[in-house]
Each structure stands twice: as C-alpha cells, then as structure tokens.
Amino acid sequence: MKINAKLRLQILIQNSFFVILFIILVFLLGFLANQYKFSKDITQANRNTLTTGSINVLKQMRAPITISVFASKDDVNNGDTFRQGIINFMARYQRTKPDINIKFISPIEEPKLAQEMGIKVDGEVVVEYQKRSEHISPPFAEQEMTNLFIRLSRTNQQAIMYLDGHGERNLIGLKNNDIGEFGKQLESKGFKFANPNLTVESEVPLNGVMLVIASPQKNISSLEVKKIKKFLESGGNLLWLLDDNNFHGLEEVASYLGLSVSSGRVVDPTAKLEGADENVSFASAYGVHAITKNFMLRTIFSNAYEVNAKNSFENGWEVSKLIEVSPNGWLESSPLGKNQKVTFDKNKDKPGPINIAVALQRTYGKKGQRVLVVGNGNFLSNTFITTGGNLDIGINMINWLSGDDNLISIQPMVLKDVNVTIPNDRTSVFIAWIVFHSFQYFVPIIIFVLGIFFWFKRKKA
C-alpha cells in the first residue's frame, strides 16, 4: 500500500487521538484509585489489615489523633527503615480514620523538645487524643497500639475496687486460680485498682467505678455485708463471681438482687470430644445484651453453676440472661464428689442449655446502675483466661459495668507466627534449598530463557 501525505496525516491523527485517550484513561484510573480504596489481605491472621476490634475502637474516636515519632532519620543504606515502617504500620489505621496525623521529630536535632516530652529511647512514640497523651516504645504491634487508643478514649477514670481477705480470686494474684492475668489486661486498657478494707473503712467508697467480689471462700462478716448492701442501695456497680451456691455471708445481698444459684454444677459429656473432662462446658448461645452484641467467640467454663435472677419491681431491677452453656449436657440436681461418676437422670436433672450469667440494671439518679453475676470464676482465672474468647467477654463485662459501652467490642487479635521447622538431615535440607532457590533464582531464569527463545522463534517466522 502506497503511503502518501494524506494517509500519514490520518495515521498521525489516529495515533494522537489514541495517546490522548490513553492519558485521559490513566488520569481517570488515578482519580478513582485516590477516591476509592480497596484492599484484600490474604495473609494468615490478616497481618496487613486491622482486626474488627481495632476498627470498632477507631470508629468511636471522633477527634483527630496526633502521633509524634521521636526517631533519627532513616539510613536506608545501612538497612535502617524505622520511619518508613511506622508509616506503613499506621497506614492501616489511617484507612479507617484519615485524621490520624503523623509527624517525625529527630531527637538529635530537637533535644530540648525531646527532653520536655520525656523521651527516653530513640523511636519512642507519643500519641495525643483530646488533650491526653501516652508514650509507647518499639517494638509494638496492633494489640499494643489499639490498647493505647482504648486507654486514651476511655471516659471513666475511676478505680476498680476488689474485695479481699476471704480467699477471693485476686486481681493481682499469680496463682492458677487467681485472676491476675485478667487484671494485667485491664491495666493495659487504662483501668486502675483499689482494695478497700471494709473492716476499717466506714463504707464502700462511691468514687470507684465498681466493686468486684471474686469467689470468696470464707464467710464475709455481717459488718462488711451491710456496707456492700449500702453500696448497692447507693447506686454502686457490682461484678460477682460465684463458684458454688454458697454466698458466704452475702445472702442478704443475693436477696436484694433476687438471685438464685443452683446447688449442682453443669455437666457436659461432649467436652470429652475436645479433650476436656465433663466438668468443662462451652457457651452455646449468648443473650441479647450490649455485652454479647455481635460476640461470636467460644467461651469456656469449668465447674459452672446455673444463675438466675428475678425482675424486681420493688427495687427496679431489669434482668437479662447472658450466657447459655452445655446444650447437650445437663444441670446436676445435687452436688457431686470429685471422682463421682455422673449420669443424666431425667427425673431429677435439668437438661441443657443452662444459663450461667445474668446482668441486672436499673435507673439510679442521672446514671444507671449495673450488676453482673456469673456462676463461675474459673473462666477469668490465670488458667483459662487465654482460652477461646474468655478474655474478650471478660473485658466486655468490665467495659459495660464501667459505663464505657462504646468500647465493648471484640478485642484485637494476637497474631500467630507461622514457623516452618526443617528436619536436620541432608535430604530435608537439600529439598528445602531446592524449593527456596527455585523461586528465588531458577524459576525467573527459566522464564527469562523461554522468553528469549520464543522471541527469536517469532522473529525468524
């Protein structure tokens, strides 16, 4: 075909038009990418995106967050990319909350400012929210950062009071039956503790956010009981953990709450399928309540008892059932010995599911009053706290009792590292070497050689 000036002009116009359309398309794609963000995390435990708990916490934080990073400038040549790592880490948070502002300050160039801010190590981060601030030092992961946000956004700064001196599960204890690990988690989320001595003090201090009675083993004196009841009558919040139907002197308090606890414990024979004994029961359903809203984790209870409370028009209590366990088990009609074999008796035993926790609330003055009773203390013990969703529901209970309903959410998940262990023999090491270097060197070289081969073949054709 003969190419003349007219044809050349047509080809030039067509090519120019194509280039213009292509440039417009690129700009449109750039605009859409800037306006709409989409990401898909296919890593184990979603390492590159935030967990549901972190997202819910960020959504509750209305004001901007300022993050000041006191770190020396990155030296990429020596592999120092700390600042860039902070940017990449916080980008996950900024996708949910764009008004998180990050600024970098070199402690070498600004030593006076670093001293005023109390900076102790290179890389220390200061997070500010609504005129409150906290420091966090590297290394830290999502769990630590989100817990820091929870502490800054917590509105109630009153202390959690706990009863002691009667064999209770201690909030700062280290024994297996204590709840010290749970206490550490509460401290990381901004709570403080107080231990009033009711034998000396005239009353339970009303400036505490709640009183915790964690499974006393000895009888509480009548003097202390009167002060606890007065605390309830004055609008105080209460968390009461029970390991049996023995109120240990608190019968008057139980009557005031309309509370009843079973004499026998919950039995779940299907627990053997999970490698546990029949005294362990798993939550099968959760009640409609702020504590258990959207809660989908499995919680585990050992030697649980049925708990119920009556709606009291006299005292104004509104009762909600929270946790049902052992749908395929039953409630024993009487106490059992340690090695006694259990069998279901349809004439005496109550078939599952069994409710083991109740939440009571009523209007009191300008604020509401809240009480939570659980027929089990083991689920928060140092032995069981890391099992299933026990920690999560425990934190939700404390947040509800403290009035921080907006912080009730699934807690940020601890990421699990996946390690590949290679047996220390020649064959295994050789196979691992082949697999690793195949993707690093061999496969790219083969693709490159094949590309050149097909290019020459087409060129000759």
C-alpha positions in Angstrom: 0.0 0.0 0.0 1.4 3.4 -1.0 1.7 5.8 1.8 1.0 9.4 0.9 0.8 12.6 2.8 -2.9 12.3 3.4 -2.5 8.8 4.8 0.3 9.9 7.1 -1.9 12.7 8.5 -4.7 10.2 9.2 -2.3 7.8 11.0 -0.9 10.8 13.0 -4.3 11.9 14.0 -5.3 8.4 15.0 -2.2 7.8 17.0 -2.5 11.3 18.7 -6.2 10.5 19.5 -5.1 7.2 21.0 -2.4 8.8 23.1 -4.8 11.5 24.4 -7.4 8.8 25.2 -4.8 6.7 27.0 -3.6 9.7 29.0 -7.2 10.5 30.0 -7.7 6.9 31.0 -4.6 6.9 33.2 -5.8 10.1 34.9 -9.3 8.7 35.4 -7.8 5.5 36.9 -5.6 7.6 39.2 -8.6 9.7 40.3 -10.7 6.6 41.0 -7.8 5.0 42.9 -7.5 8.1 45.0 -11.2 8.3 45.8 -12.0 4.6 46.3 -9.7 2.3 48.3 -9.9 -1.5 48.2 -7.5 -4.0 49.7 -7.6 -7.7 50.2 -5.4 -9.3 52.9 -4.7 -13.0 52.2 -2.1 -13.4 54.9 -2.6 -15.7 57.9 -4.5 -13.9 60.7 -4.9 -10.8 58.4 -1.5 -9.3 59.2 -1.8 -6.3 56.8 -5.3 -5.2 57.8 -6.9 -4.2 61.1 -9.0 -6.6 63.2 -12.6 -5.9 63.8 -11.9 -4.8 67.3 -9.4 -2.1 66.2 -11.8 -0.8 63.6 -14.6 -0.5 66.1 -12.3 1.4 68.5 -11.3 3.8 65.8 -14.9 4.5 64.8 -15.7 5.6 68.4 -12.8 8.1 68.4 -14.4 11.3 66.9 -11.5 13.7 67.4 -8.2 13.7 65.5 -5.2 11.7 66.7 -1.7 13.2 66.6 1.3 10.8 66.6 4.7 12.3 67.2 7.6 9.9 66.4 10.9 10.8 68.0 13.3 8.9 65.8 16.5 9.5 63.9 16.3 9.8 60.2 16.3 6.5 58.2 19.6 5.3 56.9 18.5 3.1 54.0 22.0 2.2 53.0 22.5 0.5 56.4 19.1 -1.1 56.4 17.5 1.4 58.8 13.9 2.0 57.7 12.2 2.6 61.1 10.3 5.8 60.0 9.1 4.1 56.8 8.0 1.1 58.9 5.9 3.4 61.2 4.3 5.0 58.1 3.4 1.5 56.7 2.1 0.4 60.1 -0.1 3.4 60.7 -1.4 3.3 57.1 -3.8 0.5 58.2 -5.2 2.8 60.9 -5.4 5.8 58.6 -7.5 3.8 56.1 -10.2 3.6 58.8 -9.5 7.0 60.4 -8.0 9.5 58.0 -7.4 12.2 60.6 -4.5 10.4 62.2 -1.7 12.8 61.8 1.9 11.6 61.9 4.9 13.8 62.4 8.6 12.8 62.8 11.0 14.6 65.1 14.7 13.9 65.3 15.8 13.8 69.0 19.2 14.8 67.8 18.1 17.9 66.0 15.4 18.7 68.7 17.0 17.7 72.0 15.1 20.3 74.1 11.7 19.2 72.8 12.6 15.5 73.3 13.5 16.3 76.9 10.3 18.3 77.5 8.2 15.4 76.1 10.1 12.9 78.4 11.6 10.9 75.5 13.9 8.1 76.8 14.7 6.0 73.8 15.2 6.6 70.1 12.0 5.6 68.2 9.6 6.4 71.1 6.1 7.5 70.0 3.8 10.0 71.7 0.1 9.6 70.9 -2.2 12.6 71.7 -6.0 12.5 71.7 -8.4 15.1 73.2 -5.7 16.7 75.3 -4.5 13.4 76.7 -1.3 11.7 75.7 0.6 8.4 76.2 4.0 7.1 75.2 4.8 3.8 73.5 8.2 2.4 72.7 9.1 0.0 69.9 8.7 -2.8 69.1 4.8 -2.7 69.2 2.1 -4.5 67.2 -1.6 -3.8 66.6 -2.5 -5.2 70.0 -0.4 -2.7 71.9 -1.4 0.3 69.7 -5.1 -0.4 69.9 -5.0 -0.9 73.6 -3.3 2.6 73.8 -6.2 4.1 71.8 -8.6 2.4 74.2 -6.9 3.9 77.2 -6.9 7.4 75.6 -10.6 7.2 74.7 -11.8 5.8 78.0 -14.1 8.3 79.6 -14.3 6.7 83.1 -11.1 7.0 85.1 -12.4 5.7 88.4 -10.7 2.7 90.0 -12.0 -0.9 90.0 -12.4 -1.9 93.7 -12.0 -5.6 94.7 -12.9 -7.4 97.9 -10.0 -9.2 99.6 -9.2 -11.2 102.7 -11.8 -14.0 102.3 -9.9 -16.3 99.9 -11.1 -14.5 96.8 -9.5 -14.8 93.4 -7.0 -11.9 93.5 -7.0 -9.3 90.7 -3.2 -9.0 91.1 -2.5 -12.7 92.1 -0.1 -15.1 90.4 -1.7 -18.4 91.4 -3.6 -20.5 88.9 -6.9 -19.8 90.5 -6.3 -16.1 90.8 -7.3 -13.6 88.1 -4.1 -11.6 87.9 -3.6 -12.1 84.2 -7.0 -10.6 83.6 -6.0 -7.8 85.9 -2.9 -7.1 83.8 -5.1 -6.9 80.7 -7.4 -4.4 82.5 -4.4 -2.3 83.4 -3.2 -2.2 79.8 -6.6 -0.8 78.9 -6.4 2.1 81.3 -8.1 0.7 84.5 -6.7 1.2 88.0 -7.3 -0.9 91.1 -8.2 -0.1 94.7 -8.5 -2.6 97.6 -10.7 -1.0 100.3 -10.6 -2.6 103.7 -14.2 -2.8 104.7 -13.4 -3.8 108.3 -11.8 -0.3 108.8 -13.5 2.0 106.3 -16.9 3.4 107.1 -18.4 2.4 103.7 -17.5 1.1 100.3 -16.1 4.2 98.5 -18.6 5.5 96.0 -15.9 7.1 93.8 -14.9 3.7 92.5 -16.3 2.5 89.2 -17.4 -0.9 90.5 -16.8 -3.5 93.2 -15.5 -7.0 92.3 -16.3 -9.9 94.5 -14.4 -12.9 93.0 -15.5 -16.2 94.6 -14.8 -15.7 98.4 -14.0 -19.0 100.2 -14.6 -17.7 103.8 -17.7 -16.1 105.3 -17.8 -12.3 105.0 -18.6 -10.5 108.2 -22.0 -9.0 108.8 -20.4 -5.6 109.1 -18.8 -5.9 105.7 -22.1 -7.2 104.2 -24.0 -4.2 105.4 -21.5 -1.9 103.8 -21.7 -3.8 100.5 -25.5 -3.7 100.5 -25.5 0.0 101.3 -23.1 0.4 98.3 -25.7 -1.3 96.1 -28.5 0.8 97.5 -26.5 3.9 96.8 -26.1 3.0 93.1 -22.8 1.2 93.1 -21.9 -1.3 90.3 -21.0 -4.9 91.1 -19.3 -7.8 89.5 -19.9 -11.0 91.5 -18.3 -14.3 90.6 -19.6 -17.5 92.2 -18.0 -20.9 92.2 -20.9 -22.6 94.1 -24.3 -21.8 95.7 -22.6 -20.8 99.0 -23.0 -17.0 99.3 -20.5 -17.0 102.3 -22.5 -14.4 104.3 -23.8 -12.4 101.3 -27.3 -13.9 101.4 -28.8 -10.5 102.2 -27.1 -9.1 99.0 -28.4 -12.1 97.0 -31.9 -11.5 98.3 -31.7 -7.8 97.4 -30.8 -8.8 93.8 -33.4 -11.6 93.6 -30.5 -14.0 92.9 -30.6 -17.8 92.9 -27.8 -20.3 92.2 -28.1 -24.0 91.6 -26.8 -26.5 94.1 -25.4 -28.7 91.4 -23.0 -27.8 88.7 -23.2 -28.0 84.9 -22.1 -31.3 83.2 -21.2 -31.5 79.5 -20.2 -35.0 78.3 -19.4 -33.7 74.8 -16.4 -31.8 76.3 -14.5 -35.1 76.1 -14.5 -34.7 72.3 -12.5 -31.5 72.9 -10.0 -33.3 75.1 -11.5 -31.9 78.3 -13.4 -33.5 81.2 -17.2 -33.3 81.6 -16.9 -30.5 84.1 -15.9 -28.2 81.3 -18.7 -26.6 79.4 -18.8 -24.4 76.3 -21.0 -21.4 75.6 -23.7 -22.4 73.0 -25.6 -19.1 72.9 -25.4 -15.5 74.2 -28.3 -13.3 75.3 -29.4 -10.1 73.6 -27.3 -7.6 75.5 -24.7 -4.9 75.0 -22.0 -7.3 76.4 -22.7 -10.0 73.9 -23.8 -8.0 70.9 -22.0 -9.4 67.8 -20.0 -11.7 70.0 -19.1 -14.8 68.1 -16.2 -16.3 70.0 -16.5 -19.5 72.0 -16.0 -19.2 75.8 -15.1 -22.0 78.1 -16.2 -22.5 81.7 -15.1 -25.1 84.3 -17.4 -26.2 87.1 -20.1 -23.7 86.2 -23.4 -23.2 88.1 -26.8 -22.1 86.9 -27.6 -18.5 87.9 -30.9 -16.7 87.7 -32.4 -13.5 89.0 -36.0 -12.2 89.1 -37.1 -8.9 87.7 -37.8 -6.8 90.8 -40.5 -4.1 90.6 -39.8 -3.2 94.2 -36.1 -2.5 93.6 -36.4 -1.7 89.9 -34.1 -4.4 88.5 -34.3 -5.4 84.9 -32.7 -8.8 84.4 -31.0 -10.2 81.2 -29.7 -13.7 80.7 -26.2 -13.6 79.2 -24.6 -17.0 78.6 -26.0 -20.4 77.9 -23.7 -23.5 78.1 -23.9 -27.2 77.6 -26.7 -27.7 75.1 -26.1 -31.4 75.0 -25.4 -31.7 78.8 -27.4 -31.1 81.9 -27.5 -29.5 85.3 -26.9 -32.0 88.1 -29.6 -31.8 90.8 -27.2 -32.2 93.7 -23.5 -31.5 94.4 -21.1 -34.2 93.2 -17.9 -35.6 94.7 -14.5 -35.3 92.9 -14.4 -38.8 91.5 -18.1 -39.5 91.4 -19.4 -40.8 88.0 -22.1 -38.7 86.6 -25.1 -39.8 84.6 -28.2 -38.0 83.4 -31.3 -38.6 85.5 -34.4 -37.3 83.6 -36.4 -37.3 86.8 -34.0 -35.1 88.7 -31.5 -33.3 86.4 -32.3 -30.3 84.2 -31.3 -30.8 80.5 -29.2 -28.1 78.8 -28.7 -25.5 77.8 -28.1 -23.9 81.2 -27.8 -20.1 81.8 -24.8 -19.2 84.0 -24.7 -15.4 83.9 -27.2 -12.6 84.4 -26.9 -8.8 84.0 -29.1 -6.5 86.1 -29.6 -2.8 85.6 -31.9 -0.1 86.8 -32.2 3.7 86.7 -30.5 5.4 89.5 -30.2 9.2 89.6 -28.7 10.6 86.5 -26.8 7.4 85.7 -27.8 3.8 85.6 -26.7 1.1 88.0 -25.4 -2.2 86.7 -24.7 -5.6 88.3 -23.3 -8.7 86.7 -23.3 -12.1 88.4 -21.6 -15.1 86.8 -21.9 -18.7 88.2 -18.2 -19.3 87.5 -14.9 -17.7 88.4 -12.6 -20.1 86.6 -13.2 -18.6 83.2 -11.2 -15.5 84.2 -8.6 -17.4 86.1 -4.9 -17.4 85.1 -5.5 -21.0 83.9 -8.4 -20.2 81.5 -8.1 -16.5 80.6 -6.3 -17.1 77.3 -8.7 -19.9 76.2 -11.2 -19.1 73.5 -13.0 -15.8 73.9 -12.8 -15.7 77.8 -10.6 -12.6 77.9 -12.8 -10.8 75.3 -16.1 -11.4 77.1 -14.4 -10.5 80.4 -13.2 -7.2 79.0 -16.7 -6.6 77.6 -18.2 -7.2 81.0 -15.9 -4.7 82.7 -16.5 -2.1 80.0 -20.3 -2.4 80.4 -20.1 -2.2 84.2 -17.8 0.9 83.9 -20.3 2.6 81.5 -17.9 2.5 78.5 -20.4 0.8 76.3 -18.8 2.3 73.2 -15.6 0.3 74.0 -17.4 -3.0 74.0 -16.1 -4.9 71.0 -14.0 -7.9 70.1 -10.5 -7.2 71.2 -7.7 -7.0 68.7 -6.4 -10.4 67.9 -2.9 -11.5 68.7 -1.2 -12.5 65.5 0.2 -16.0 65.3 3.6 -16.5 63.8 3.8 -19.5 61.4 7.2 -21.2 61.6 8.4 -23.9 59.3 10.6 -26.4 61.0 13.0 -28.2 58.7 14.4 -31.6 60.0 18.1 -31.5 60.4 19.0 -34.2 57.9 20.7 -33.9 54.5 17.6 -34.9 52.4 15.3 -32.4 54.1 17.9 -29.6 53.9 18.5 -30.3 50.2 14.8 -30.3 49.4 14.3 -27.0 51.3 17.3 -25.5 49.5 15.8 -26.5 46.1 12.3 -25.2 46.9 13.6 -21.8 48.2 16.2 -21.2 45.5 13.8 -22.4 42.8 11.5 -19.4 43.3 14.5 -17.1 44.0 16.7 -17.9 41.1 15.8 -21.0 39.0 12.1 -20.1 38.0 12.9 -16.5 37.0 16.0 -17.7 34.9 13.9 -20.3 33.2 11.1 -17.8 32.3 13.8 -15.4 31.0 15.4 -18.0 28.8 12.0 -19.2 27.5 11.1 -15.5 26.7 14.2 -15.1 24.6 13.7 -18.4 22.8 10.1 -17.6 21.8 11.2 -14.1 20.7 13.8 -15.5 18.4 11.4 -18.1 17.1 8.8 -15.5 16.2 11.4 -13.2 14.7 12.5 -15.9 12.3 8.9 -16.7 11.4 
